[in-house]
């Protein structure tokens, strides 16, 4: 085996049509590789062989670690981190500084980018786009971009408030808080400096419910 293959795990080598092979011509080089090659750039980090399979690509400074899996035609690029038991597959693309972790799933033709965070048992799929400072956690069910909304920066921490579909309801996340509309509104009452959002947030939630096709909360569920 050539020294080049001894010094670099060949299963991590990118093999696009325009790649340079370390010696000879392409067909000659392939004779020395008797296991599947996945497309992982030399600047990316993949913890183990099982993390990436099929025609998936991991490039830039992206990381795929722990028991996470990237497969199918999925793309993970830039400074992305995919970890825990997360799955990115289908034609999904995770880019920029996004994070996908826990038991999260990103699939279909979904896109996650910017500084977005997807974790817990959240699912982002279909043609959904989750981007910017969005944070979708727990049992988030994002099947289209209209299934979530972000507002910010708000509060003393200047953080972003993300409101998103969770099965047949809406959940909110900002800073260290993640919970229902009722709990969020109760939290606002405990912090007088945030009382300005008491009137704003319910209006935004009403818009989001309409976009998601969800009924309004039952009387008495809020505040």
Residue pairs with C-beta under 8 A, 6 or more apart in sequence:
1 32
2 22
2 23
2 32
4 22
4 23
5 22
5 32
5 33
8 42
10 32
10 33
10 35
10 37
11 35
11 36
11 37
11 38
11 49
12 38
12 40
12 42
12 46
13 37
13 40
13 42
14 39
14 40
14 41
14 42
14 57
14 59
15 37
15 39
16 39
21 29
22 29
23 29
36 53
38 52
38 53
38 54
38 55
38 56
38 57
38 58
39 55
39 56
39 57
39 58
39 59
40 46
40 52
40 57
40 58
40 59
41 58
41 59
41 60
43 59
43 60
43 61
44 58
44 59
44 60
44 61
44 62
44 63
44 64
44 76
45 61
45 62
45 63
45 64
45 65
46 52
46 58
46 63
46 64
46 65
47 63
47 64
47 65
47 66
50 69
51 64
51 65
51 68
51 69
51 70
52 58
52 64
52 69
52 70
52 71
53 69
53 70
53 71
54 71
54 72
54 73
55 72
55 73
56 70
56 71
56 72
56 73
56 74
56 75
56 76
56 88
56 89
57 74
57 75
57 76
57 77
58 64
58 70
58 76
58 77
59 75
59 76
59 77
60 77
60 78
60 79
60 80
61 78
61 79
62 76
62 77
62 78
62 79
62 80
62 81
62 82
63 80
63 81
63 82
63 83
64 70
64 76
64 82
64 83
65 81
65 82
65 83
66 83
66 84
66 85
67 84
67 85
68 82
68 83
68 84
68 85
68 86
68 87
68 88
68 100
68 101
69 86
69 87
69 88
69 89
70 76
70 82
70 87
70 88
70 89
71 87
71 88
71 89
72 89
72 90
72 91
72 92
72 107
73 90
73 91
74 88
74 89
74 90
74 91
74 92
74 93
74 94
74 106
74 107
75 92
75 93
75 94
75 95
76 82
76 88
76 93
76 94
76 95
77 93
77 94
77 95
78 95
78 96
78 97
79 96
79 97
80 94
80 95
80 96
80 97
80 98
80 99
80 100
81 98
81 99
81 100
81 101
82 88
82 94
82 99
82 100
82 101
83 99
83 100
83 101
84 101
84 102
84 103
84 104
84 119
85 102
85 103
86 100
86 101
86 102
86 103
86 104
86 105
86 106
86 118
86 119
87 104
87 105
87 106
87 107
88 94
88 100
88 105
88 106
88 107
89 105
89 106
89 107
90 107
90 108
90 109
90 110
90 125
91 108
91 109
92 106
92 107
92 108
92 109
92 110
92 111
92 112
92 124
92 125
93 110
93 111
93 112
93 113
94 100
94 106
94 111
94 112
94 113
95 111
95 112
95 113
96 113
96 114
96 115
97 114
97 115
98 112
98 113
98 114
98 115
98 116
98 117
98 118
99 116
99 117
99 118
99 119
100 106
100 112
100 118
100 119
101 118
101 119
102 119
102 120
102 121
102 122
103 120
103 121
104 118
104 119
104 120
104 121
104 122
104 123
104 124
105 122
105 123
105 124
105 125
106 112
106 118
106 123
106 124
106 125
107 123
107 124
107 125
108 125
108 126
108 127
108 128
109 126
109 127
110 124
110 125
110 126
110 127
110 128
110 129
110 130
110 142
111 128
111 129
111 130
111 131
112 118
112 124
112 129
112 130
112 131
113 129
113 130
113 131
114 131
114 132
114 133
114 134
115 132
115 133
116 130
116 131
116 132
116 133
116 134
116 135
116 136
117 134
117 135
117 136
117 137
118 124
118 130
118 136
118 137
118 140
119 136
119 137
120 137
120 138
120 139
120 140
121 138
121 139
121 140
122 136
122 137
122 138
122 139
122 140
122 141
122 142
123 140
123 141
123 142
123 143
124 130
124 136
124 140
124 142
125 142
125 143
126 143
126 144
127 144
127 145
128 142
128 143
128 144
128 145
128 147
129 145
130 136
130 142
130 145
130 148
132 150
132 160
133 150
133 152
133 160
133 162
134 148
134 150
134 160
134 162
134 164
135 160
135 162
135 173
135 174
136 142
136 148
136 162
136 164
136 173
137 171
137 173
137 178
138 166
138 171
138 178
139 166
139 167
139 171
140 148
140 164
140 165
140 166
140 171
141 147
141 165
141 166
141 167
142 148
142 164
142 165
143 165
146 211
146 212
147 164
147 165
147 211
147 212
148 162
148 163
148 164
148 165
148 208
149 162
149 163
149 164
149 204
149 207
149 208
149 211
150 160
150 161
150 162
150 163
151 160
151 161
151 163
151 200
151 201
151 204
152 158
152 159
152 160
152 161
152 174
153 159
153 160
154 160
154 161
154 174
154 194
154 197
155 174
155 175
155 193
155 194
156 193
157 175
159 174
159 175
160 174
161 172
161 173
161 174
161 201
162 172
162 173
162 174
163 170
163 171
163 172
163 204
163 205
163 208
164 170
164 171
164 172
164 173
165 171
165 208
165 212
165 214
168 214
169 180
169 181
169 214
170 180
170 181
170 205
170 208
170 209
170 212
170 214
171 178
171 179
171 180
172 178
172 179
172 180
172 181
172 184
177 184
177 187
179 187
181 205
181 217
181 221
181 222
182 217
182 221
182 222
182 223
184 201
185 198
185 201
185 202
185 222
185 223
186 223
188 194
188 195
188 197
188 198
188 201
189 195
189 198
189 223
202 222
206 216
209 215
209 216
